[in-house]
Amino acid sequence: MAEDDRQRRYWRSTLRITLVLLVLWFVVTFSVGFFARDLQFSFFGWPFGFWAAAQGALVLYVLIIVAYAWAMGRVDARYEDEAAGGAPSDGT
């Protein structure tokens, strides 16, 4: 039963990380473009707000991917240590 409990906790941790980052993705995707209208001047012939939103969104998407990889690496390491017989760590 300990293995089932460990797998359940691992899956719960994975879902929590995924859901938080999906909410962040949603906010970046839909709010950045919405508020870009407030920046009304031309930048190399294009509206600056939408140019900044497009470039900023790409940077934030890359940061979301990096955050996911880092967080899942920590979760994997924690549960691998547990499976190897070590004491469960507090995630720090």
Summary of the structure (lengths in Angstrom):
residues: 92
radius of gyration: 19.6
end to end distance: 25.9
largest distance: 63.8
contacts: 215
relative contact order: 0.12
helix: 79%
strand: 4%
